[in-house]
Amino acid sequence: MKNFRMLALFTLMAISQIAKAQPAEMADTMRSNGKIYVVVGVVTLIFVVLFTYLMLLDRRLSALEKNDKTS
């Protein structure tokens, strides 16, 4: 277990160093062209649709569980 913790810590430290070293040229280019707003909009839309689907699924499951308990 101790070896796993050390490996996980080392991996997280390495990933954080790699993430700091990379320049954000693509983000700057997209921001200067105005396309970053399209990306943010699409990601937001995906999250809204996913959240709505999960809420509807939860309601259906709750109704089925309630119906099953009364039977």
Distance bins in CASP14 RR format, pairs under 12 A and 6 or more apart:
PFRMAT RR
TARGET T0000
AUTHOR 0000-0000-0000
RMODE 2
METHOD distances of the structure
MODEL  1
1 7 0 0 0 0 0 1 0 0 0 0 0
1 8 0 0 0 0 0 1 0 0 0 0 0
2 8 0 0 0 0 0 1 0 0 0 0 0
2 9 0 0 0 0 0 1 0 0 0 0 0
3 9 0 0 0 0 0 1 0 0 0 0 0
3 10 0 0 0 0 0 1 0 0 0 0 0
4 10 0 0 0 0 0 1 0 0 0 0 0
4 11 0 0 0 0 0 1 0 0 0 0 0
5 11 0 0 0 0 0 1 0 0 0 0 0
5 12 0 0 0 0 0 1 0 0 0 0 0
6 12 0 0 0 0 0 1 0 0 0 0 0
6 13 0 0 0 0 0 1 0 0 0 0 0
7 13 0 0 0 0 0 1 0 0 0 0 0
7 14 0 0 0 0 0 1 0 0 0 0 0
8 14 0 0 0 0 0 1 0 0 0 0 0
8 15 0 0 0 0 0 1 0 0 0 0 0
9 15 0 0 0 0 0 1 0 0 0 0 0
9 16 0 0 0 0 0 1 0 0 0 0 0
10 16 0 0 0 0 0 1 0 0 0 0 0
10 17 0 0 0 0 0 1 0 0 0 0 0
11 17 0 0 0 0 0 1 0 0 0 0 0
11 18 0 0 0 0 0 1 0 0 0 0 0
12 18 0 0 0 0 0 1 0 0 0 0 0
12 19 0 0 0 0 0 1 0 0 0 0 0
13 19 0 0 0 0 0 1 0 0 0 0 0
13 20 0 0 0 0 0 1 0 0 0 0 0
14 20 0 0 0 0 0 1 0 0 0 0 0
14 21 0 0 0 0 0 1 0 0 0 0 0
15 21 0 0 0 0 0 1 0 0 0 0 0
15 22 0 0 0 0 0 1 0 0 0 0 0
16 22 0 0 0 0 0 1 0 0 0 0 0
23 29 0 0 0 0 0 1 0 0 0 0 0
24 30 0 0 0 0 1 0 0 0 0 0 0
24 31 0 0 0 0 1 0 0 0 0 0 0
24 32 0 0 0 0 0 1 0 0 0 0 0
24 36 0 0 0 0 0 1 0 0 0 0 0
25 31 0 0 0 0 0 1 0 0 0 0 0
25 32 0 0 0 0 0 1 0 0 0 0 0
26 32 0 0 0 0 0 1 0 0 0 0 0
26 33 0 0 0 0 0 1 0 0 0 0 0
26 35 0 0 0 0 0 1 0 0 0 0 0
26 36 0 0 0 0 1 0 0 0 0 0 0
26 39 0 0 0 0 0 1 0 0 0 0 0
27 33 0 0 0 0 0 1 0 0 0 0 0
27 34 0 0 0 0 0 1 0 0 0 0 0
27 35 0 0 0 0 0 1 0 0 0 0 0
27 36 1 0 0 1 0 0 0 0 0 0 0
27 39 0 0 0 0 1 0 0 0 0 0 0
27 40 0 0 0 0 0 1 0 0 0 0 0
28 34 0 0 0 0 0 1 0 0 0 0 0
28 35 0 0 0 0 0 1 0 0 0 0 0
28 36 0 0 0 0 1 0 0 0 0 0 0
29 35 0 0 0 0 1 0 0 0 0 0 0
29 36 0 0 0 0 1 0 0 0 0 0 0
29 39 0 0 0 0 0 1 0 0 0 0 0
30 36 1 0 1 0 0 0 0 0 0 0 0
30 37 0 0 0 0 1 0 0 0 0 0 0
30 38 0 0 0 0 1 0 0 0 0 0 0
30 39 1 0 0 1 0 0 0 0 0 0 0
30 40 0 0 0 0 1 0 0 0 0 0 0
31 37 0 0 0 0 1 0 0 0 0 0 0
31 38 0 0 0 0 0 1 0 0 0 0 0
31 39 0 0 0 0 1 0 0 0 0 0 0
31 40 0 0 0 0 0 1 0 0 0 0 0
33 39 0 0 0 0 0 1 0 0 0 0 0
34 40 0 0 0 0 0 1 0 0 0 0 0
34 41 0 0 0 0 0 1 0 0 0 0 0
35 41 0 0 0 0 0 1 0 0 0 0 0
35 42 0 0 0 0 0 1 0 0 0 0 0
36 42 0 0 0 0 0 1 0 0 0 0 0
36 43 0 0 0 0 0 1 0 0 0 0 0
37 43 0 0 0 0 0 1 0 0 0 0 0
37 44 0 0 0 0 0 1 0 0 0 0 0
38 44 0 0 0 0 0 1 0 0 0 0 0
38 45 0 0 0 0 0 1 0 0 0 0 0
39 45 0 0 0 0 0 1 0 0 0 0 0
39 46 0 0 0 0 0 1 0 0 0 0 0
40 46 0 0 0 0 0 1 0 0 0 0 0
40 47 0 0 0 0 0 1 0 0 0 0 0
41 47 0 0 0 0 1 0 0 0 0 0 0
41 48 0 0 0 0 1 0 0 0 0 0 0
41 49 0 0 0 0 0 1 0 0 0 0 0
42 48 0 0 0 0 0 1 0 0 0 0 0
42 49 0 0 0 0 0 1 0 0 0 0 0
43 49 0 0 0 0 0 1 0 0 0 0 0
43 50 0 0 0 0 0 1 0 0 0 0 0
44 50 0 0 0 0 0 1 0 0 0 0 0
44 51 0 0 0 0 0 1 0 0 0 0 0
45 51 0 0 0 0 0 1 0 0 0 0 0
45 52 0 0 0 0 0 1 0 0 0 0 0
46 52 0 0 0 0 0 1 0 0 0 0 0
46 53 0 0 0 0 0 1 0 0 0 0 0
47 53 0 0 0 0 0 1 0 0 0 0 0
47 54 0 0 0 0 0 1 0 0 0 0 0
48 54 0 0 0 0 0 1 0 0 0 0 0
48 55 0 0 0 0 0 1 0 0 0 0 0
49 55 0 0 0 0 0 1 0 0 0 0 0
49 56 0 0 0 0 0 1 0 0 0 0 0
50 56 0 0 0 0 0 1 0 0 0 0 0
50 57 0 0 0 0 0 1 0 0 0 0 0
51 57 0 0 0 0 0 1 0 0 0 0 0
51 58 0 0 0 0 0 1 0 0 0 0 0
52 58 0 0 0 0 0 1 0 0 0 0 0
52 59 0 0 0 0 0 1 0 0 0 0 0
53 59 0 0 0 0 0 1 0 0 0 0 0
53 60 0 0 0 0 0 1 0 0 0 0 0
54 60 0 0 0 0 0 1 0 0 0 0 0
54 61 0 0 0 0 0 1 0 0 0 0 0
55 61 0 0 0 0 0 1 0 0 0 0 0
55 62 0 0 0 0 0 1 0 0 0 0 0
56 62 0 0 0 0 0 1 0 0 0 0 0
56 63 0 0 0 0 0 1 0 0 0 0 0
57 63 0 0 0 0 0 1 0 0 0 0 0
57 64 0 0 0 0 0 1 0 0 0 0 0
58 64 0 0 0 0 0 1 0 0 0 0 0
58 65 0 0 0 0 0 1 0 0 0 0 0
59 65 0 0 0 0 0 1 0 0 0 0 0
59 66 0 0 0 0 0 1 0 0 0 0 0
60 66 0 0 0 0 0 1 0 0 0 0 0
60 67 0 0 0 0 0 1 0 0 0 0 0
61 67 0 0 0 0 0 1 0 0 0 0 0
61 68 0 0 0 0 0 1 0 0 0 0 0
62 68 0 0 0 0 0 1 0 0 0 0 0
62 69 0 0 0 0 0 1 0 0 0 0 0
63 69 0 0 0 0 0 1 0 0 0 0 0
63 70 0 0 0 0 0 1 0 0 0 0 0
64 70 0 0 0 0 0 1 0 0 0 0 0
64 71 0 0 0 0 0 1 0 0 0 0 0
65 71 0 0 0 0 0 1 0 0 0 0 0
END
